[in-house]
Amino acid sequence: MPHVAAANVAKDCLLAAVRSDPRAAHIWANLANTYYLAGVHRSAGKCLEKAAKLEPNCISNRYAVTLHRIKDAERSQDPTEQLSWAANEMASILREEDSATIELRIAWAGLAMVHKAQHEIAATFDCVSRHPS
C-alpha cells in the first residue's frame, strides 16, 4: 500500500505545518485528505470541520465537508442525520453563493449525490427489513 505510506509522510509534514500556522484552513483541508487516504475517516472529518470553521465562506471547504458527511452516512448504521445535514448544506451553498463564484453544476451534482445516497441507503434498509438473515 504505497499510497498509505505516502499519505503518512504527507500527514507528518502537514501536522508540522498546522502546528506552525493553525489558522491556515488550506493546511487543515490537505491534512484531511491525507487522513482520508490513510483510512482514518474520523480525523479527516475533524480536519475538514476545522477548515470550514476557519473559512466559513470557502465553498470548496463546505463542499468537502458535505462530501465527507455523505461518505460517513454510507458507512453508518443510522445515516439520517448525516444525509440531512449534507442536503441542507448543499442547498445552502446553492442559495447563498453568487453563481459567478461557484460551479453550479458541481453544487447541483453534490445535492444529487446526497439524494442518491439517501435513496440507496433507504432501499438497502428496506430490502434487509423485508428479507432478514
N, C-alpha and C positions, 0 to 999 in steps of 0.2 A: 504494500500500500504506500507507494511513493508520495501520493497526494496528501496523505495524513502526515507524513514526515515533513513535507514542505509546509503544510499548514501549521505545524508545531513550531517550525523555525520562524515563520512569519508572525505567529502569535507572540513568541518571545520578543521579537523586535517591536511589535505594536504595543505590547504591555509596557515596554520601556518608554515608548513614545507617549503613551497615555499618562504615565507617571510624570513625565516632564511637562505635558500640556493637557491636563484633564478636561479642559473646556473645548477641546477640538472635536467637534461632532464627527467629522470625516474619519478620524482615527478610530472612534468607537464603532462606526459603521464597518470599517475594514476589519476591525477586531472581531466583530460579529461574524463576518464571512469566514474568518479562519476557524472560529469555534464551530460554525455550521459544517465546514468541510471535514473537521475532525469528529463530527458526530455528537458534539456537546451542545445540544439544542437549547437547553435551559440558559446556559451562559450566552449563547448567541442572541436569544431573545432579550436578555437583560441589557446587553450592549446596544442592541437596536433601540430599546426603550430609552436608554441614556442619550443616544444620538438624537432621537426625536425630541426629547425633553430639552436638550441644549439648543437645538434649532427647530422650534416647532413649526416654522413656516417652510421648511425644506421638504418639498414634495417627495423627493427620492427617499428620504428617511421615513416619511409617513407611509409611503408605498411599501418599502422594505418591511416595516413593522407589520403592516397588514398582510403581506405575503407570508411572513413568519407565522402569524396567527392562523392563517389558513392551513399551513403545514402542521402546526400544533393540533389543530382541530382534527385533521386527518389521522393523527396518531392517538387521539384522545378517546376515552370511553364516553365522555359527555361533551361533545363538540359545540353544543348550542350557544354557549356564552361567547366562545372564541369567534364563531362564524357570525354571530350577531354584531359583535364589535367590529369585525372586518368589513361587513357590509355597510355599517354606519360610517366607518372611516372612509371607505372608497366613495360613498355617496357624498360625504362632506368635502372630499377633495374635488369632486366634480362641481359641487355647488359653490364652494368658496374661492376656488382658484380662477384666475384670469386665464381664459383659453389660450392666450398668447404665451403664457409661461409654462404650460404643461402640454404633454402629448395626450390629447383627448382620447385617442384610440387606445393608449396604454392604460389610462384610468378606467375606461369602459371595459377593457379586457380584464382588468383586475376585479371589477364588480362582477363580471360574468364568471370569473374563476370562483368567487365566493358562492354565487348561486349554484354553480355546477357542483362544488364540494358539498353544499347543503343537500342537493338532490341525491348525489351518490351515497352520502352517509345515511340519509333517510331511507333510501332503497335498501341499503345493506342491513340496517337495523330492522326494517320491515321484513325482509327475507329471513333473517335469523329468528325473529319472533314467530314467524309462521312455520318455520322448519327447525325447531331446536334440536341440538345433537342428542 
